[in-house]
Amino acid sequence: MAYAAWLFGLFAYFVPPATWNPVSRFDLTRAIVEERTLSIDAFVSNTGDRSLSHGRWYTDKPPFVSFVAVPAYALVHAAHRIRGVEPAVTIVGSELHPALRVTPNRAFQQALHVCSLATSGALGVALALALFELLRRRTTTRTAFVSVTLTMLGTPLFPYATSFYSHVPAAALLVLAVLLLDQRGVRPRGALPSTARLRWAGACLAFAPGCEYLTLFPAAIVGFCFVLQTAPSERLRLLRELVVGGSAPAVVLAAYHTVAFGAPWRTGYSFMTNPDFLAGHAGGVMGIHWPTWAGSYGLLLSVRRGHLYVSPIAVFGILFGVQHARRRTDIAFAAGLGAFVALFFLNAGYYMWWGGAAAGPRHLVPGLPFLAAGVMVGLRERRKWVRWLTVAVGVVSVANMVALTAVGIEAPERADILATYAWPRLVAGKLATYAGGANLGMKLGLSGLGSLAPLVLWLVFGFAHLYRRATRRPAPPMSRVR
């Protein structure tokens, strides 16, 4: 619980700005609570991420993250009504170029923050705890704690756990599915999980594409890997229970698509009105082509979005992770790394591989948790210099992610994301520069770099406390888990 509270405090420290992607999701949540409809007609002017279907406006995003935020927003909305306030925005834009700048009032800012915490924040914590349990079955508690922490805070998982995006919820669902299917330290080798665990795993795998469409492919890879490693006589049962568990989320998603877009297989991307988006999605499958060199290099090494550039801990995650999966025949992390590779190649062929205004390669985020296995290997290497190098590179990665999150995760599309955007703005004290963005230090009256002082104290002293509490002894077998 202490680890969960510490992480949630880090995610909650940042108040997300009112930018297209999170606002589009928030519009659907508001429409359900306030208007009792799936259409965002009443709010559509505040975002450019929208679709026009049969004369009505809808978010162009998968709906599940917006659905999950409904209970939290319903409470906020009730409180706002009692106080006589409601979310509102000032919009600069035109019909051709909508919502160029959206300035929210305090009620809107509060509501968007709560929705972010109820989805990305809460599921970011769940992701960390599930990943910790996966590693705890493979190493000491202390190594598991440090590995998960460096992965969560030293990759784009951190910035996207602070805003109303879908990447971290999708990542959490993939990791939870793997945890439910993983039998290491739980049951005898070769034994299947219980029927309940199989069905919950299937639900997680089906729920993930309802948060982020692209995770359909990683989810299929995870399921396929576990089916293949199962004894032939048990494969049909495993597949059947996964399908049974995944049927409910699949039916809900199909129903939403039918109501909003006329058919279960149609998505909001087929009804976008932005000319640039329409042109990009006109080719390939939803804008996805064969992987390109520009996309591959850009996602890994470029100064615009290169994952190894913004998050060098990923070098250890990839190289040592592959080594671990092969040497230990670890199907859980082999499946996870397969999911990461699938996302990489899908995005390397996407017409907008850089992900628009983003904190690194954001479409890779659902696969990033599985790099924790490689970080774990680096931390327990027999060579002392490798262990220290892993820690040092992890600290640099965490610093980069804090800088990006502090100045605003919607980084310019063409600039050097660190050298000309994040670090210069951070040093100059230009934090949360997008409209509606803030941090809790600012809310307390602090300004510039001083507003990050409470965050740094929470980060450093919280980590030190949890590190001291972590035991060096290997975790006991989880024999009672079913």
N, C-alpha and C positions, 0 to 999 in steps of 0.2 A: 504493500500500500504506500509506503514511503517513496518508493521509486515512481509509482504512478503519480503521486501528488507532485513530486519534483518535476517530472516531465510536463505535466499539465500546467504547472506554473510557468514553465518556459514557453509553452505554446500560447498560453493565455496572455502573455505579456504584450503581444503585438496586436494592435487593432487594425484589421484589414481595410484598405481603401475601397472606394466604390468604383471598381473597374468592371469592364464588360462581363467577364466570365463569372465571377462570384455574384454579381448583381443579377445576371440572367437566371441563375439558380434560385436566388432569393426571390425573384419575381414569381416563380412558380410556387414557392412556399407561401408567399403572401396571397397569391390567387386562391390557393386551396383554403387557407384560413379565413381570409377576409371576404372573398367573392364566391366561395364554394364552387370553383371551376378550375379546369386545367389550363384555360386560356389566360395569357398574361396581357390581354387587351388594355386593362386599366393601368398598366405600368410600363408598357413597351417602349416608351420614349427614352427610358433611362439606360438602355443597352443596345449595342449593335449585334450581339449574339442572339439572334432571334430568327424565327421562321414564320412564313405566312402560308397557312393551309386553309383552303376553303373559306377565305375571307376573315380568318381569325389568326391572331398572333400567338405563338408558342415559343418557349425556350427551344433553342436548337441543341440543347444538352440532354444526355441521358437523365432520366427523372429521379432515380432512386436516392441520390444525395439530398435532393430537395424534399422528397417524401420523408426521409429520416429526420429532417429539421422541423417538421410540422409541429410535433408536440412542444418543443422548446419555444418556437415562435408563437404558438397559441398562448403560452403563459406570458410571454413578453407583450403580446398584443393586448391581452386582458389588463396587464399592469398599465400599459400606455393609455388604455381607455379610461381607467380609473383616474389617471392623472390628467386626462384631457389633452393628450398629445398624440401625434401619429407620425410615422416615417414620411419624410418629404425630401425632395431634391431640387436643386437648381441646375438646369441643363443648358449647356452650350452646344449647339449642333444644328444640323439641317436634316431634311428627309434623305438626302443622298449621303450625307456624312453624319449619322446620328450620334448623339451622346459623346461628342468629342471631349467634353469635360463634365463630370457629374459631381456636384458638391452636395453632400448629404447634410441634413440637420442632425441634431444629437440623437433623436429617437431612431432615425435610420441607421446611424452609426452603431448604436447600442444593439439594435436588432440584428444587424449583419454580423456583429462580433459574436453574439450569442449563438447564431446559426453556425458560424464557423467552429465554435467550441463544441457544439453539440454533435458535429459531424467529424470534421478533420481533426480537431483537438482530441475528442474522446476516442475516436478510432485510431488516432496516432498513438495514444497511450496503450490501447488494446493491442496494436501491432507490436509495440516494444515488449509488452509482457509476453505475448505469444512467441516472439522471436527469442526472448530470454529463455523461455522454457525449452524451446528447440535446442538451443546451445547448451543449456544446463544438463541436458541428457548426453552431451558429448564432451564436456570439459568441466573445470571447476566453476563454482559460482562466481568467483571474482573475475575470471577470464571472460565468462559469459556476460557479466555486467559491463565490463569495459568494452567488449566487442560490440554489444548492442548499442551502447551509448555513443561510441564513435560512428557507428553506422547511422543512427538516428539523427545525430546532431552534426555530422560531418559530411552529409550528402544533402541533395535537395529535398529529402524527406522532411527536414526541419522547416524550411520556409513554407512548404506546402501544407504542413500541419497547422499553420497559423491563419489560413484563409479558407474561404468557402469554395474550394476546388474539389475535384473528385479523385485526384491521384492517390492521396493517402488512404481514403476509405477503400479504394480498389486494392491497394497494396495490403491493407490489413486483412481483407477478405481472402486474398491469395495465401497469405501466411497462416491464417487461421485454418484454412482448408488443409494445408500441408501439415500443420500441427495435429489436426484430427486424424489424418491418415498415417502419420509417422508412428511406428511401433517400437522405436528404439527405447529400451528401458521401461516399456509399458507392458508388452506381452511377449511371449516366446517368439523367436525369430520365425517368420513365415506365417504366423497367425494373423487373421484379418481383424481389423477393429470391429467393435460392436456395431450392430445395425444402426443404432442411434447416431454413433459417431460418423458412420458412412453417409447417412442422410444429411446430417449437419454439414459435412464436408461438401456434399453435392449442392446444398443450398448456398454455401459461401461461393463456390465456383460459379454458380448461375447468377448470384447477386452481383458479382464483380462487374460483368459487362453492363449491367443496369446502372452502374456508376460511371464506368469508362468503357465505351464500346470496344476499344482496341484490346482490352483484357480478355475478350472472348478467346483469342488465340493462346495466350499464356495459360488461361484456365483449362483449355482443352489439352495443352501439353502436360500440365500437372496431372490431370486425371488419367491421361494416356500412359504416362510414366508409371504411375502406381498400378494401373491395370496390368501392364506388361511384367512388372516384377512380382506379381501375384502368381501363385500356383495355377496352372491351366484349369484345374477343376473348380477353382474359386473365382475365376475371372468374371464369369457371367453374373454371379451374385454381387460382386463388387460394383460392376457396371450398372446393374439393375438398381441397387440402392442409391448410387450417385444420381441416377436419372430421377428416381422417385424424390429424392431430396431437392433436386434442382427444378422440379416441375412447377412449384408454386411461384418462385421468382420469375421464371420464364413466362408463365401465364400472365402475371401482372404486367410485365414489360410489354408483352404482345398486346394486351388489352389497352395499355396506354397509347401505343403506336397506332392502334386501330382507331381509337377515339380521336386522337390528335391529327393523324396523318393518313388515315383511310385504310391501312393494311398493317398486319403484324410485322412485316419485314421492312416497312418504310420508317425512316428516321427523320429527325428535324433537318439533317444535312441535305436532304432532297428538296427542301422548301426554303432555303436561305435566300435572302434578298440582297445581301452585300455583293456587289459586282466582282470584287477581288476573290471572295470565297467561292462564288459560283464558278468563276473561271478555273480556280484551282481544283475544285471537286469535279469538274467536267470530264477530266481524264482519269484513267485507271479505275480503281475501286475506291470510291470516296476520297479521291485524290492520292491514293497509294499506288505507286508503280514499283518496278524492280529497284532494288537498292542502288544508289548512285555513290560515286566516289566523294562527291561534294557532301552528301548527307552523312556518309560513314565517317569521313575525316572531321566534319563539323561537329558531329555528336560526341566524338571521342577527344579530339585534340585542339579544335579551333578556339580562339580567344573569345569568340562570340558565345558559344554554348558548350564547348568541349567538356565532357564530364571529368576527364582526367586532369583538366586544367583547373576547374573550379573545385573539384573534390579529389585531390590526389590520393586519398586513402583508398579510392576505388582501384588503384593499381594493385594493391595487396588483395583487395576483395576479389578481383578477377583472377589474377595469376594463382594465388594460393587457394582460392575457392575451387578452381578447376582441379588443382592438384589434390585437394581434400576429397572432392567428389569421386575422383578416379581411384585413388589409393584406398579409400575407406569404403568404396562401393556404397556411398551414402545416397540413397535414392531421394531422400527429402531435398537435399541441397542440389543434387543433380537435376531434379525436376525444376527447382527454383531457378537455377542458372539457365536451364533451357527456356524458361519463361522470360528471363532477362534478355537472352539472345534473340528470341522471337520479337520482343518489343524493339530491340535495336534495329533489326533488319526491316521491320515494318516502318519504323520512323525514318530510316535511311532512304527509303523510297517515297516518303511523303513529300508532297510538293512544298510544304512549309515545315521542313524538318526541324527548324530552329524553334518552333512552337510559339511564334509571335513574341510578344513582350513577356519574358519569362526569366526565372532564376535558374538558369542552366537548362539541360535537356529534360523538360518537365514530363514529356510523354514516356520517359524511361522510368519514372518514379515507382510505378507499381512493381517493377522487378528489382529495385535497389536493395530491399531488405535481405535478399539472399546472398549479397556480397559479404554479409556478416561472418559467414563461415571462413572466408579467406582472411578477414581481419583476425579472427580467432586463431588461425594457424600462425599468422605473423606474431601474435602476442605470446604464443607458447613455443616459439622456435628455440632450439637449443643454443643457437648463436646469439649472444647477448646483444650484439650490435643490430641484429635484425629486429629484435624485440623493441629496442629503443628507437630505431628508425620508424617502426610502425606507430609507436606512440607519438613521435615528433610530427610525422606526416598527418596523423589523425588530429593533432592539435591545430595544425595549419588549416586543415579542412574545416574544422569547427569554426575557426576564426573567419574564414571566408563565408561560411553560411550565416554566421551572426551578422557580418557586414551586409550581406545581400538582404537579409530579412529586415535589418534596421533601416536601410535606406529605401526599401520598396522592392518587392519581388518581381514587379513588372519591369524588368530591365529593357533598355532600348534594343531594337532588333539588330542593329548593325555595329554597335560599339563593342570594344573590349570590355567584357562584363565585369572584370575585376579592376584592371589598371586605369580605365577611363570612366568607370561608373561607380562601382561599389566603394572601393577604398578612398578615392578622392572625395566623394560625398561624405563618407563617414568621418574622415579627418577634418573636413570643413564643418562638421556638425549639421549637415543638411540631411536630416532624417525624416522618414515618412513624408516624402515630398508630394505624393499623390493625394488628391482630394479625399478627405475622410480618413486617411491613414494616420495612425498615432501609435504611441506605446504608453504603458501605464506610468512610466516616469514622467512623461509629458502631462498626463492627467493629474499628477501630483504637483505640477508646477515647475518641474525641472526642464531644462532646455539643452539643446545640442548634445554633445557627448555625455554630459552629466545625466541626461535622461536614461542612459543605459546603466548607470551605476547600480541601481537595485537589481537589474538583470544579472550583471556580472557577479555580484555578491551571491545571489541565489544559485547561479550556475557553479561557481567555484566551491563555496562552502557546502552546498548540497551534494556535489559530487564527492568531496572529501569525506563527508559524513557517511554516505552510502558505500563508498569504497572501503572504509574502515569496518563497516558492518558485514561486508561480504566475506564469506569464509573461504579459506584456501582448500578446504576438503572437497573432494568430488561429491556431486549431488547423489543422494541415495536413489535407487531405482524407484520409478513411479508405479509401483506394482498395483496400487489400488485404483489407478485411473482406468476408466472403461469408456 
